[in-house]
Amino acid sequence: MFKNPFQVAVSFAVVALVIKLTIFTLGMQHGDMENYIFFIYLFLLLLAILYGIKTNQANQENATTFGDDFRTGARTASFFAIIMFAITFMYYSNIDPDFFPTKQQPYIDAILDMAEEKLQEGTPKKDVIKGLSESISKVKQQLSPYAHSMLTLFGLVFIGVFNAAVLAFMMKKFPTLK
């Protein structure tokens, strides 16, 4: 089946990409699917770790230790996270570049409304413009392909390392899982 953790990670990342593109093609990338895709990624990460550990166990001549299983699971999770970082960045930069401007617009509208209220209260224009430009800049930084990709990378790595430890422990504690 698979020969190493990298092949497992690539395979499950391709599945994640197909799911993400299917959601985009159906026009469902906004709304509830934003939350569902997070759980889909977590499920695929868990499966990738499980198959990564099982692949390593199948390739070893003698029994693996908890440390071997954990390292293999963490390695698989890291490969998966790096690949998903690249896929996420390319997706939001090239395939769906209107995603983040759509998400930014309600925040920008609220900032403009607050700026208008401050002008009516008598706040100096210079202060309002400075605050307006800083606030809009922060919104554009936080809701950007790069920020979302970095969040995806670090989130998948941290969750993957935890899942690798849990799965490695469960595979040692319950031999029927092998």
C-alpha positions as CSV (number, residue, x, y, z in Angstrom):
1,M,0.0,0.0,0.0
2,F,2.1,2.9,1.3
3,K,5.9,2.8,1.7
4,N,6.6,5.7,4.0
5,P,4.8,8.5,6.0
6,F,5.4,11.0,3.2
7,Q,3.3,9.0,0.8
8,V,0.6,8.7,3.3
9,A,0.6,12.5,3.9
10,V,0.6,13.3,0.2
11,S,-2.3,10.9,-0.4
12,F,-4.5,12.4,2.3
13,A,-3.5,15.9,1.3
14,V,-4.7,15.2,-2.2
15,V,-8.0,13.9,-0.7
16,A,-8.3,17.2,1.2
17,L,-7.6,19.2,-1.9
18,V,-10.3,17.3,-3.9
19,I,-12.8,18.0,-1.1
20,K,-11.9,21.7,-0.9
21,L,-12.2,22.0,-4.7
22,T,-15.5,20.2,-4.7
23,I,-16.8,22.6,-2.1
24,F,-15.6,25.5,-4.2
25,T,-17.1,24.2,-7.4
26,L,-20.5,23.8,-5.6
27,G,-20.2,27.4,-4.4
28,M,-20.5,26.4,-0.7
29,Q,-17.2,27.8,0.5
30,H,-18.9,30.4,2.7
31,G,-21.2,29.8,5.6
32,D,-21.3,26.4,7.4
33,M,-18.8,24.8,5.2
34,E,-16.1,27.0,6.6
35,N,-16.5,25.1,9.9
36,Y,-17.0,21.7,8.3
37,I,-13.8,21.9,6.3
38,F,-11.9,22.3,9.6
39,F,-13.4,19.1,10.9
40,I,-12.7,17.4,7.6
41,Y,-9.1,18.4,7.8
42,L,-8.9,17.0,11.4
43,F,-10.4,13.7,10.3
44,L,-8.0,13.4,7.4
45,L,-5.1,14.2,9.7
46,L,-6.2,11.5,12.1
47,L,-6.5,9.0,9.3
48,A,-3.1,10.0,7.9
49,I,-1.4,9.5,11.3
50,L,-3.1,6.2,11.8
51,Y,-2.1,4.9,8.3
52,G,1.4,6.4,8.8
53,I,1.9,4.4,12.0
54,K,0.4,1.2,10.5
55,T,2.6,1.6,7.4
56,N,5.7,1.9,9.5
57,Q,4.7,-1.1,11.6
58,A,4.2,-3.2,8.5
59,N,7.6,-2.2,7.1
60,Q,9.5,-3.0,10.3
61,E,10.8,-6.6,10.7
62,N,10.4,-6.6,14.5
63,A,7.9,-4.9,16.8
64,T,7.9,-1.1,17.0
65,T,8.2,0.8,20.2
66,F,6.0,3.7,21.4
67,G,8.7,6.1,20.5
68,D,8.9,4.7,16.9
69,D,5.1,4.9,16.5
70,F,5.0,8.4,18.0
71,R,7.9,9.7,15.7
72,T,6.2,8.2,12.7
73,G,2.9,9.7,13.5
74,A,4.4,13.1,14.2
75,R,6.4,12.9,11.0
76,T,3.3,12.0,9.0
77,A,1.3,14.9,10.7
78,S,4.1,17.3,9.9
79,F,4.3,16.3,6.3
80,F,0.5,16.6,6.0
81,A,0.6,20.1,7.7
82,I,3.3,21.4,5.4
83,I,1.5,20.1,2.3
84,M,-1.8,21.6,3.5
85,F,-0.1,24.9,4.2
86,A,1.0,25.1,0.5
87,I,-2.4,23.9,-0.7
88,T,-4.2,26.4,1.5
89,F,-2.0,29.3,0.4
90,M,-2.3,28.5,-3.3
91,Y,-6.1,27.9,-3.0
92,Y,-6.8,31.3,-1.3
93,S,-4.3,33.1,-3.5
94,N,-5.1,31.7,-6.9
95,I,-8.3,29.6,-6.9
96,D,-10.6,31.6,-4.6
97,P,-8.9,35.1,-4.3
98,D,-12.3,36.7,-3.4
99,F,-12.7,34.7,-0.3
100,F,-10.9,37.0,2.1
101,P,-12.1,40.3,0.6
102,T,-15.6,39.0,1.2
103,K,-14.8,38.1,4.8
104,Q,-13.0,41.5,5.3
105,Q,-15.9,43.6,4.1
106,P,-18.2,43.5,7.1
107,Y,-15.3,44.4,9.4
108,I,-14.2,47.3,7.1
109,D,-17.8,48.5,7.0
110,A,-18.0,48.5,10.8
111,I,-14.7,50.4,11.0
112,L,-16.0,53.0,8.6
113,D,-19.2,53.4,10.6
114,M,-17.2,53.9,13.8
115,A,-14.9,56.4,12.0
116,E,-18.0,58.3,10.9
117,E,-19.4,58.4,14.4
118,K,-16.1,59.7,15.8
119,L,-16.1,62.5,13.2
120,Q,-19.6,63.4,14.2
121,E,-18.5,63.5,17.9
122,G,-15.9,66.0,17.0
123,T,-12.7,63.9,17.0
124,P,-10.0,65.5,14.8
125,K,-9.9,64.2,11.2
126,K,-6.2,63.4,11.5
127,D,-6.8,61.0,14.5
128,V,-9.7,59.4,12.8
129,I,-7.8,58.8,9.6
130,K,-4.9,57.4,11.4
131,G,-7.0,55.0,13.4
132,L,-9.0,54.1,10.3
133,S,-5.9,53.1,8.3
134,E,-4.4,51.1,11.2
135,S,-7.7,49.2,11.8
136,I,-8.2,48.4,8.1
137,S,-4.6,47.3,7.8
138,K,-5.0,44.9,10.8
139,V,-8.1,43.4,9.3
140,K,-6.4,42.8,6.0
141,Q,-3.4,41.2,7.7
142,Q,-5.5,38.9,9.9
143,L,-7.9,37.9,7.1
144,S,-5.4,37.0,4.5
145,P,-4.2,33.8,2.7
146,Y,-0.9,34.0,4.4
147,A,-2.3,34.3,7.9
148,H,-4.8,31.5,7.3
149,S,-2.2,29.3,5.8
150,M,0.1,29.8,8.8
151,L,-2.8,29.1,11.2
152,T,-3.5,25.9,9.3
153,L,0.2,24.9,9.4
154,F,0.7,25.4,13.2
155,G,-2.8,24.1,14.1
156,L,-2.3,20.9,12.1
157,V,1.2,20.3,13.5
158,F,0.2,20.8,17.1
159,I,-3.0,18.8,16.8
160,G,-1.2,16.1,14.8
161,V,1.6,15.7,17.4
162,F,-1.0,15.3,20.1
163,N,-3.0,12.8,18.0
164,A,0.2,10.9,17.2
165,A,0.9,10.5,20.9
166,V,-2.6,9.3,21.6
167,L,-2.7,6.9,18.7
168,A,0.8,5.5,19.5
169,F,-0.3,5.0,23.1
170,M,-3.5,3.3,22.1
171,M,-1.8,1.0,19.6
172,K,0.6,-0.1,22.4
173,K,-2.1,-0.4,25.1
174,F,-4.6,-2.2,22.9
175,P,-2.8,-4.7,20.6
176,T,-6.0,-5.5,18.7
177,L,-5.6,-2.1,17.0
178,K,-2.5,-3.3,15.1
